[in-house]
Amino acid sequence: MLYTHWLEAHEDDLTAEDRKRAESKVGDGTVCPVCDQRFASETAVHDHTWNAHGACHVCGADFDTQNALFTHQLAVHAEALSRETRDRLEEAVGPLTFGNRLAHQGPIDAVTNTRLSRRKLLAGGAIATAGLGGVAADSLLGSSASSVSRERGGTSPGATAAPATFTTVDGEEKQLADYRGQKVMFWVFATWCPSCKEGARALQANKDKLQDVTFLGLKTDGNAGYDGPSVSEFAQQNAPELVDADNWVWGDLSAESTRVWNPQDRPDIFWLIDAEGTIQAKTAAPAARIDRIIQFAQAENPGGDRPGESIEIQPAEHIQQGANHPEYNSNPPTSGWHYSRPAEWGFYDQALPDERVVHNLEHGGIWITHKNVSDSTLSQLQQLATDYPKSVVITQRSENDAPLAVASWGQLMKLQSFDRERIVEFIEQNRNRSPEPIAGE
């Protein structure tokens, strides 16, 4: 408990050596991957991450049911779990079926881990498929848009989407860039995949709510290691009303693009990409995430005309306190390198390290900084902190080049004087448009 107290209460005062010693004693397994809160035991962080966030304490992936979470952890993270935790999970859900392994690990790893030959896999396909029904969406990823995947780059939330090429079912060569200016769901799937079939049916059932999104339904190259129908057959069998829909494009993702977008050969994974080409979410199994897709479709364009200036997203990488990193590309920063622990929400009488509050921006928060402002302005800023107690950090900042700056992930507005109406508009339209959107009201 002493080391946990050090890290929670005195992290800013610790030397690099003391921090390393404390972290080695506490262990990575006791830190919630969603909010970075530390706990005294794996059981405590496991229960917190599920109860507070509906997520996995190892990777941060979110789940709809506890059984789906337990199955995911046993299939994907067994080696990272303590014996006590594994026993507890196995007691709750029983031993893993081959269908569980197929959904969570993909065909190749599932066969390897269960010591089955490909012939046995083919013979047992019906049984394996039956075992997939209750698998939660993000179990295929190990991460989602509301979690804290540490993968960054052109296929991660907050990044500008990497290039992708594909061939439509009509034989036309297309690129993802051809759809810039439109909201896009970029869905990469395998035609044998049960969750993909359910996803196609769910998208068809909700097609009237999804008219404002362009859907690219693309078979991953190699079909995730397993035989299956063609894309045309898959669409006709599972979503016939979407075969010729104006906002749907079906096709095959190129081998090169599959290596970029789906290097782990997952059978079901999709991205929600705004009109500016910025990835807003990365998850899986559309049927389990249909509400999220509808919300994306019906919201005003996530990358459209929002208050402030759009700033290029920099890598959202964790760094040790005091470590050097490349220069931020805005003043104050709106993305990029940050400490592992964010600041508490609220009003501060002093400055905070940029690297600490950038983590709050990654969580969907708003950072308001001020320099040489009046007492009246400070009082109005304090009221904003009261009005938005779980999503705003307000600090002094001597490096500012304007009296007031309002920042969110990838968005920045500078003001010469306090303007509550403009600041509130910025908060409302930019809050939780980030890789890990967990800020509150």
MARSELO-788430 format. One record per residue: residue in one letter; x negated, z negated, y negated of N, C-alpha, C in turn. Coordinates in steps of 0.2 Angstrom, whole numbers, plus 5000, padded with zeros to 4 digits. Atoms other than C-alpha are relative to their C-alpha. Last residue first. Layout:
MARSELO-788430
AXZYXZYXZY
...
//
This chain:
MARSELO-788430
E499749985007510350904920499649964995
G499350025001509150904935500350024994
A499950055005507550994939500849994999
I499750064998507351064956500149954994
P499550025005506951244954500449945002
E499750064997505351264963500549974996
P500150004993504751444959500349945004
S500750024998505551444942499950005008
R500249934998507151484933499250005001
N500049994993507651304934500050085002
R500150064996507951284915500250035008
N500650004996507851444906499949955005
Q500149934997509651484899499350015004
E499549984996510151304896499950075004
I499950044994508551244889500550035005
F500649994996508251394877500149965007
E499949944997510051374871499450025005
V499650014995509751194868500250065004
I500350034995508251234858500449995006
R500549964996509051364848499749975006
E499649944997510551254843499550045004
R499650024994509451104840500350055004
D499449965000508351194827500349985007
F499550024995506851084822500650045000
S499750065001505551174811500649995006
Q500350035006504251304812500349944998
L499650015006504751354830499649974994
K500450045005503851434845500549994994
M499749995007504751494860499749954996
L500350045006503951524877500350014994
Q499749995006504451584894499849954995
G500049935002503551604911500350024993
W500549964996504051444918500150074998
S499850014993504851344903499550055004
A500249964994504151314886500449995006
V499650014995504751254869499850055006
A500049954995503451244855500549985006
L499650014994503651154839499950055005
P499850075000502451134824500449985006
A499450005004501551294828500349935000
D500149965006499751334834500750004996
N499549965002499851184846499850044994
E500349934999498151114852500650054997
S500449985006498650944845499850075000
R500549964997500050914858499650034994
Q500449985006501350774856499550055003
T500650035001502550764871499750034993
I500249995007504250804876499449964999
V500550045001504750824895499850024992
V500449985006506450894899499449954999
S500349935000507350914915499650014994
K500349984993508050744922499750074999
P500450054997508550654906499650025006
Y500349964993509250804897499549955003
D499549954998510350724883499850045006
T499550044998509150574881500650055003
A500250034993507650684880500649965003
L500049954995508650784867499749985007
Q499349994998508950624857500150065005
Q499850064995507150584857500750015002
L500349984993506850764850500149945005
Q499649954997508050724836499750025006
S499450034998507150564832500550055003
L500250044994505450644832500749975002
T500149964995506150774819499949975007
S499349974998506750644808500050055006
D499750064996505050554809500750035002
S499850055003504250724803500349945004
V499249995002503250844813500249934997
N499950015007501350854814500750014997
K500650025003501250934831500149994992
H499950005007502650954844499349984997
T500550035003502850994862500050014992
I499949995008504451034871499449964998
W500550045003504251064890500050014993
I500149975006505751124900499549954997
G499950045006505951094918499850034994
G499449985004506151214933500149964993
H499450034997504951124945500750024996
E499949974993503551244941500649975003
L499749935001503851194923500150035006
N499350005002503551014928500450064999
H499750014993501951064937500749994998
V499849944997501451134920500349995007
V499349975001501650964914500150075002
R499550044997500150894923500750024999
E500049994992498951034920500549965003
D499649944999499351024901500150015007
P500449944998498650844901500550065001
L500250004993499850734892499650065002
A500149944997499950694873499949995008
Q500749975000500650534866500050075004
D500350015007502350454861499350035000
Y500750045000503150524876499849994993
F500450005007504950574878499449965001
G499850045005505750604896499550014994
W499649975006505450674913500049954994
E499350025000504050594923500350034995
A499950055004502450704924500749975001
P499749995006502050804939500149944996
R499550045002500850764953500350014993
S499550004994499850894962500649954998
Y500150064995498950944946500549995005
H499750075001499151114939499949955005
W500350054996498551294938500249934998
G500750014998499651424931499849945004
S500150004993501251434921499349995002
T499450004997501951414904500050015007
P499949964994500451364895500750005002
P500250044994500551294877500150055006
N500150075003499851404870500649984997
S499550025005499851554882499849934997
N499949945004498651644894500649994995
Y499349995000497951484902500150064995
E499650025007496051494904500750025001
P500049955005495351494922500549984994
H499649954997495151324931500050064994
N500049945004493951184930500550055003
A500349944997494451024939500050054995
G500749995003494850864929499750065002
Q500050025007496250814941499350014997
Q500250075001496050914957500049984992
I500750015001496951084957499949924999
H500150075001498651144964499249994999
E500450044995498951324962499849934998
A499850075000500351414953499649965005
P499950044994499451574949500249935000
Q500650024997499851644932500049975007
I500150064995501451724927499349995003
E500249984993501451844912499949935004
I500750014999502351764897499850025007
S500250004993504151814892499250005000
E500449954998504451764874499850005007
G500850014999505851654870499750065002
P500450025006507751654872499349995002
R499950075001508351754887499649984994
D500150025007508751944888500149924999
G499849965005508451984906499949974993
G500649985004507451904920500250044994
P500550055000508851804928499350024996
N500649984997510151934924499449954999
E500349955004511651844920499350015002
A500450035006512251754935499850064995
Q499550015005513551844947499749974994
A499749945002512251914959500449994994
F500549965002511051764960500450074997
Q500250025006512551654963499550044996
I499549995005513151764976499949974993
I500049935001511451764985500650024995
R500649995004511351574984500050074998
D499850035007513151554991499450024995
I499549955004512651685005500249974993
R500150015008511151575010500450054996
A500150075001511551535029499949994992
A499450034999512251715031500049924998
P499550005006510751785022500749975002
A499350004997509551725035500550004995
A499849964994507951705025500749985002
T499750044995507051635009500250055006
K500249974994506151694994500249955006
A499950044994506851674977499750035006
Q499750075002506651724959500149965006
I499750034994505351864961500349934999
T500250074998505051944945500349975006
G500450004994505352134944499749945002
E500749995003506052134926499550005006
A500049935003507852164933499350014997
D499649995006507652004944499950074997
I500549975005507052004962500450024994
L499649985006507851904976499650014994
W500250025006506751904992500650024995
F499849965006507251915010499849974993
I500350035006506551865027500350044994
D499550015005507151895045499749974994
P499449964999506151945060500550004995
R499350044999504551875054500550055001
D499649974996502951975057500649965001
Q499950054995501751845049500550045005
P500650014996501151975037500049965007
N499850044994502852015030499449995005
W499450045001502652075013500249965006
V500050035006500952145012500549955000
R500650055000500652195030500049964994
T499950054996502452265030499449955000
S499650055003502052365015500249945004
E500450035005500652455024500449944996
A500550054997501652485039499649964995
S500649974997503052565029499649945003
L500650025004504752475028499450035003
D500550034996506152575037499449984995
G500549964998507852615029499449965004
W500350024994509452565022499450045002
V500549954997509952575004499749975006
W500450014994511552484997499550055002
N500650055002512252474980499649985006
D500449975005513352634982499449954998
A499850035006514052584999499550024995
D500049955006513752715012500249974994
V500449944998513252605027500050054994
L500650005004513952445019499650065001
E499749995007515752455026499450014995
P499849935001514952475043500250024993
A499750005007514152305042500250084999
N499950065003513652255060500350004993
Q499850054995513652405072500249934996
Q499449984997513452535059500449955004
A499550005005512052445050500750025002
F499950075002511152415066500549994995
E499650034995511352595072500249924998
S499349975001510752665056500449975005
V499750035006509252545056500750025000
S500249985006508852595074500349974994
P499749945002509252485089499750024993
G499450015002508052355096500350074997
D499649945000506452335105500749984997
Y499550004995505352175100500450075000
G500350014993503752145091500550015006
A500250074998504452105074499950005007
N499450044998505352275073499849935002
G500150034993503652365073500549965002
D500349954996503752395054499849975007
T500750015000505052285047499650045005
K500350024993506752365046499349994999
L500549964997507352375028499749975006
G500050034994508952325019499550045004
L500449964996508752365001499949965007
F500250034994510252284992499550065003
T500249954995510552324974499749975006
V500750004997511452184965499950065004
D500550005005512952184953499250005003
Q500049945003514252224966499450014995
L500749995000513952064976499850074997
K500450055005515551974974499350024999
D499749995007516552124981499749954995
K500249945004515352134996500350014993
N500050035007515651955002499850064995
A499450045001516252005020500049984992
Q499449965001514952135020500649974998
L500049965006513552015016500550054999
A499850045006514151895029499950044993
R499350015000514152035042500249954994
A499749945002512352085038500849994999
G500149995008511751905038500450074998
E499550055004512551875055500050014993
K499349984999511652025062500549964996
C499949945004510051965054500750045001
S499950025007510251795061500150064996
P499450035000510351875079500249984992
C500050075002508751975077500749984999
W499750044994508752135087500149934998
T499349984999508652255071500349965007
A500149964993507152165064500750015003
F499750034994507252115045499950045007
V500449974995506552145028500249965007
W499950034994507852115014499650035006
F500549964996507352154996500049965007
M500150044994508952094986499550045005
V500149984993508752174970500049955005
K500150054995509352154952500050025007
Q499450024996509152314943499849935003
G499450005004507952364929500649985003
R500150045006506552414941500650014995
Y499450045002507352494956499949954995
D499449965003506152634958500649974998
A500049995007504752504959500550054997
L499750065004505252454976500150014993
Q500450055001504752634982500449944997
K499850045006505652774990499549944999
E500550055001505252915003500249964993
E500349995007506853005008499549944999
G500649975000507253025026499650014994
D500049935001509052995026499450044999
V499849974994508852825034500150084999
T499350014999507752785019500350035007
T499749934998505852785021500849985001
F499650004994504952635013500350075000
T499749934999503652595000500449995007
A499749994994503252424992500250075001
P499749944998502252364977500250005007
A500549954998502052184974500350075001
A500049974993503452094965499550055001
T499749935000502952004949499950035007
A500549945000502651824954500450064998
G500450015007503751674950499650064999
P499550015006504351664968499649994994
S499750075001503051734980500449994994
T499450004996502751914986500349925000
G499549955001501451974974500649995004
G500249935001500451814974500650044999
R499949975006500551634980499850075000
E500249935000500751544996500250034993
R500649995004500851364993499750075000
S500549964997502651354998499450014996
V500749995003503451214988499550045004
S500550054997505351214991499350024997
S499950075003506851284981499549955003
A500150005007506251464983500149934997
S499449965004506051445002499849994993
S500050015007504651385015500650044997
G500450065002504151375033500049994993
L500549995005504851555034499549945000
L500449944998505951575049499450004995
S500450024995506651395047499550065002
D500750005002507251455030499649985006
A500349945003508951515037499249994999
A499950005007509451375049499650054997
V500650015003509551405068500150014992
G500050065004511251365076499450004995
G499550005005511551535084500049954995
L500249995007509851575091500549974995
G500350065002510051505109499850004992
A499550055001511251645113499749934997
T499649985006509951775109500549944999
A500450025006508651695121500550014994
I500050075000509951695135499649984994
A499350035001510351875132500049934999
G499849995007508551925131500749974998
G499650065002508051845147500350014993
A499450024995507652005156500449944997
L499449955000506752065141500549985004
L499650015006505751905139500650054999
K499550055000505351905157500449994994
R499449984995504652075156500549955000
R499549965004503652025140500650025005
S500249935001502851885151500550044996
L499549954997503351705148499750074999
R500349974994502051565145500550055004
T499650024994503251465134499750045006
N499950075000502051465119500449985006
T500650044998501451635122500149935001
V500249984993503151715123499449965002
A499550034995503751625108499850015007
D500250075000502151665098500549975005
I500750004997502451855101499849925002
P500049994993504351845099499349995003
G500149934999504351755082499950025008
Q500749984999503951575080499950075000
H500550045005505551495073499350035000
A499849995007506851615080499549974996
L499949935002506051645097500150004992
R500649975001505551465099500050074997
N500250045006507351405097499350034998
G499649975006507951545109499749964994
F500349945002506651485122500350034994
T499849944996507451315121499650064998
L499949935003506651165113500250055006
P500649955000506850995122500250074997
G500249984993508250875116499450055000
V499849934999508950875098499950025007
A499449985003508950685094500350075002
E499550044997507750615107500750024996
E499849984994506650755103500549965003
L499649935001506650715085500250025006
R499350025003506250525088500450074999
D499650044995504850565101500750004997
R499849954995504050695089500549975005
T499549955003504050565075500350055005
E499450045002503250425085500550054998
R499650004994501950555092500749964999
S500350054996501450595074500449995007
L499650064999501950765068499649945004
A500150045006500650895062500449945000
E500750035000500450965080499949964994
A500150064995502350985082499349974999
H500550055003502551085065499849945005
V500649985005503351245069499549954999
A500249934999504551225084499450024996
L500350004994504751035083499750065002
Q500650045000504951035064499750005007
H500649965004506151185065499449965001
T500249954995507251095079499450044996
F500450034995507250935068499850065005
L500650025002507851035053499549975005
A500449955001509151125062499349984997
N500249974994509850965069499550064999
Q500650044997509850885052499750035007
T499950064996510951025045499449975003
D499350025001510951145030500249945005
F499649994994509051165029500749974999
D499450045000507651175016500550025005
A499549954998505851225019500749965000
G499650005005504651095011500650055001
C500149945004503251125022500550014995
V500649974999502950955031499950064995
H500550045004504350845024499350035001
C500550024995505650975029499449974996
A500649964999507050985016499649975006
G499849964995508850925012499450055003
H500049935001508150864996500250055005
A500049985007508450684994500050074998
N499450035004509050635011500050024993
W499449984998507850755020500649984996
T499949925001506350735010500650035002
H499949985008506650545009500150074999
D499350025002506850525028500250024993
H499549964996505250615032500749994998
V499949945004504350525018500450055004
A499750005007504750365025500150064997
T499350015000504450405043500450004994
E499749944998502750475039500850005000
S500149974993502250315031500450065001
A500450044996501950225014499950025007
F499750054996502650355003499549975005
R500450034994502150464989500349955004
Q500050074999503250574978499649975006
D500750035000502650754976500049925000
C500150035006504450814972499349964999
V499649985005504650944985499949974993
P500349935002503150924997500550034994
C499449965000503550734998499850074997
V499849975006501850655001500650055000
T499650055003501550545016500250024993
G499450014997500850675027500549954997
D499649955003499450715015500749995003
G499849954996498650545019500550054997
V499349995000498650375011500250065005
K499650064997496950325016500750015001
S500250004993496150495013500349955003
E499649954997497050504996499950015008
A499350025000496350344991500550055004
R500050054995494550394995500849975001
K500149984994494750554986500149955006
R499449964998495550474971499950035007
D499550054998494050344971500750045002
E500250034993492750484972500649955002
A499949964995493550584958499949975007
T500649964999493650434947500250055006
L500550004994495350354945499550054999
D500650045001496150324928499550005005
D500449985005497450464928499349974999
E500449934998497950424945499650024995
H500649995004498350244940499650065002
A500050035006500150204945499450014995
E499449995004500550324959500049974993
L499949935001498850354966500750014996
W500549975004498250174965500250074997
H500050035007499850104971499550034995
T499449975002499750214987500149984992
Y500249935002498050154989500550044998
L500550005006498549974988499950074998
M499650005006500050005000499650004994
//
